[in-house]
Amino acid sequence: MAKIKVQVFGKVQGVFFRQTARMQAQSLCLVGWVKNLSDGSVLCEAIGDKDSLLKFIDWCQQGPEKAAVNNVSVEWVEDDHPQIAGFCIVD
């Protein structure tokens, strides 16, 4: 198991990015969360196997149909939290 923090910049709010990120993460059997940040970006934290995380990163570089992703920052971090269930949208 591995853990990533992904911050996505561009036109990523108001385009269903969080909802489709959750669906993508669930289809890849990842757990974690996604939320909008006040600077207009979206932040995701995901835990799962490395191959699935790499596929999630690839998806984040495109996002949903109406998104316009300019940049994606990825940080591989140590999974120091207890295992969580599911993938949720954080307000």
TORDRENDREN-413829 format. One line per field, with one value per residue (C-alpha): residue number from 1; chain; z, x, y. Coordinates in Angstrom, 1 decimal, decimal comma, padded with zeros to 4 digits. Layout:
N
resi [NUM/...]
chain [A/...]
c3 [Z/...]
c1 [X/...]
c2 [Y/...]
//
This chain:
91
resi [1/2/3/4/5/6/7/8/9/10/11/12/13/14/15/16/17/18/19/20/21/22/23/24/25/26/27/28/29/30/31/32/33/34/35/36/37/38/39/40/41/42/43/44/45/46/47/48/49/50/51/52/53/54/55/56/57/58/59/60/61/62/63/64/65/66/67/68/69/70/71/72/73/74/75/76/77/78/79/80/81/82/83/84/85/86/87/88/89/90/91]
chain [A/A/A/A/A/A/A/A/A/A/A/A/A/A/A/A/A/A/A/A/A/A/A/A/A/A/A/A/A/A/A/A/A/A/A/A/A/A/A/A/A/A/A/A/A/A/A/A/A/A/A/A/A/A/A/A/A/A/A/A/A/A/A/A/A/A/A/A/A/A/A/A/A/A/A/A/A/A/A/A/A/A/A/A/A/A/A/A/A/A/A]
c3 [000,0/-000,8/-000,2/-002,4/-002,0/-005,4/-005,9/-009,2/-010,6/-013,4/-014,1/-011,6/-009,4/-010,6/-013,2/-011,1/-010,5/-006,9/-007,8/-010,8/-008,8/-006,2/-008,9/-010,4/-007,1/-006,2/-009,5/-008,7/-005,1/-003,6/-000,2/000,8/000,2/-002,2/-001,5/-003,0/-001,7/-001,4/-004,1/-006,7/-006,8/-005,7/-003,2/-003,1/-000,7/-001,9/-000,5/-002,4/-004,5/-006,5/-010,0/-009,0/-007,6/-010,9/-012,9/-010,6/-011,1/-014,9/-014,6/-012,5/-015,3/-017,5/-015,0/-016,1/-019,5/-018,5/-016,5/-017,8/-015,8/-015,9/-013,4/-011,1/-008,0/-006,7/-003,3/-002,3/001,5/004,3/005,2/008,9/009,5/010,4/007,4/006,4/004,4/001,2/-000,8/000,3/-000,7/002,0/002,2]
c1 [000,0/001,1/-000,3/-000,3/-001,3/-002,3/-003,0/-004,6/-004,5/-006,5/-010,2/-011,0/-013,8/-017,4/-016,7/-017,6/-014,0/-014,5/-017,4/-015,7/-012,4/-014,4/-015,9/-012,5/-010,9/-013,7/-013,3/-009,6/-010,3/-008,6/-009,6/-009,1/-010,7/-010,9/-011,7/-011,7/-009,1/-009,6/-007,0/-009,2/-007,3/-008,4/-006,5/-006,8/-005,3/-005,5/-004,3/-004,0/-001,7/000,9/-000,5/-003,9/-002,4/-000,5/-003,7/-005,4/-002,6/-003,0/-006,7/-006,1/-003,9/-007,0/-009,9/-013,6/-014,7/-015,2/-012,0/-008,9/-006,0/-002,9/-000,6/-000,7/001,6/002,1/003,7/004,3/003,9/004,2/000,9/000,9/-002,9/-005,1/-006,8/-009,9/-012,9/-014,2/-013,4/-015,2/-015,7/-014,7/-016,4]
c2 [000,0/003,5/007,0/010,1/013,8/015,3/019,0/019,8/023,4/025,0/025,2/022,3/023,8/023,9/021,2/018,1/017,3/016,1/013,9/012,3/011,9/010,0/007,7/007,2/006,4/004,0/002,2/001,8/000,5/003,5/005,1/008,7/012,1/015,0/018,7/022,1/024,6/028,4/029,1/027,4/024,1/020,6/018,5/014,7/012,2/008,6/005,2/002,0/-000,1/001,7/000,8/002,1/005,3/005,8/005,4/007,9/010,4/010,0/010,6/013,8/015,2/015,2/015,4/015,4/016,6/020,3/020,7/022,4/021,1/023,3/021,5/018,5/018,3/014,8/013,9/010,3/010,3/007,8/006,2/007,1/007,1/004,2/002,7/004,5/003,2/004,6/007,7/010,8/014,4/016,9/020,3]
//
